[in-house]
Amino acid sequence: MHATLRAPRRPLSTLIVALLGLALTLAAPLAAAAAAPSDLRIVLSQRAAYTRFDAPTQITNAGDGTNRLFIVERRGTVRVLKGGALQSGYFLDIRSLVGDGGERGLLGLAFHPKFETNRRLFVYYTRNGGDIVVSRMTANEAGTRVSSSTARPLLLIEHSAASNHNGGSLAFGPNGYLYIGVGDGGGGGDPERDAQSKTRNFLGKILRINVDGTGSGPFDRYAVPRSNPFSGSTPGLGEIWAFGLRNPWRTSFDRETGRFYIADVGQDRREEIDREPSGFAGGRNYGWNAMEGTTCYDASQCPKVGDVLPAAEYAHVDGNCSITGGYVYRGSAYPKLDGQYVFADFCSGRIWTLPQGGLTADLVQRADTGELISSFGESEGGELYAVTIDGKVFRITAS
């Protein structure tokens, strides 16, 4: 099955010429999109209560009918907004488990699709020393508090050599499996080439596991879906769903179509968005560290180019430097925004949209906020929110 997904290898000279041509073709739309006028404008709307957070890395909902927003703080805490009001205390406090600072900390939170009844949630964090831990936790019966004593580790990924590129994305797919985005291990240019290895470790990968099963992993607390691309006779670690990623900083599923979006932070030149259709079997090589977006990063590896080029990318120009992945808008308040994938650049604060099925030429800049947007999130009703690393929470509005 995987061979049919693999692009045929081509001579290096032919590949470089093709890539240079594609890069030149993309250059004009990249510049034009940033300046293109539009009748749709995105605005960050804020309330006074939304300025009290400690280095938030994510905002999400529990899907349990309570219409709460959960703000993940890098230090290892989660706080709750309900009805526009900040609730007292912490929903979760695992500061004793988390080693934070820079790109390390509590980086991801995902509620089980049946959280309303089973009270299970999953966290992704770096422990002291830098290793990555993915744990299952259980809230109290009311769903209002989570004790650190309920932590049950699922994965422990060695990541002590460098403090950056930790990944941190957790997202449940329409199939009920948990998708986990892991960075390449850090350092410049993936010096160990971990992202391209399917057999050595989980670095630079998207993992997919069945959290309702057992028997797999170092703690036997999950199952590997038999449909995973490297489960069974195909060489590779069974948990791997895709590889060739540098630092996936936010993944999401379009709640209407099931398309899967991966925002992968680039090195020096390009930020990319990878997109897969609903039900896609996985197995793709997204190219890093042979490729950075559509450009050749390591000429010696370029014959190992990924299966597909990014759905869209943008360049490191005018202060752009690090993508913050977002969501396809499926709320009801702003019909013009429906079907648009909303994302930002952390360094410049610019916000763009990409229509579903769109490519680089379809990117449109919608705002130039100057904010350090660290993550986006959805409410239960599909409205979009953003958090900034300096402690603010905004609602995404459109006019």
Secondary structure by P-SEA (a helix, b strand, c coil): cccccccccccaaaaaaaaaaaaaaaaaaaaaaaaccccbbbbbbbccccccccccccccccccccbbbbbbbccbbbbbbcccccccccccccccccccccccccccccccccccccbbbbbbbbcccbbbbbbcccccccccccccccccccbbbbccccccccbbbbbbccccbbbbbbccccccccccccccccccccccbbbbbcccccccccccccccccccccccccccccccccccccccccccccccccbbbbbbbbcccccbbbbbcccccccccccccccccccccccccccccccccccccccccccccbbbbbbccccccccccccccccccccccbbbbbcccccccccccccccccccccccccccbbbbbbcccbbbbbbbcc
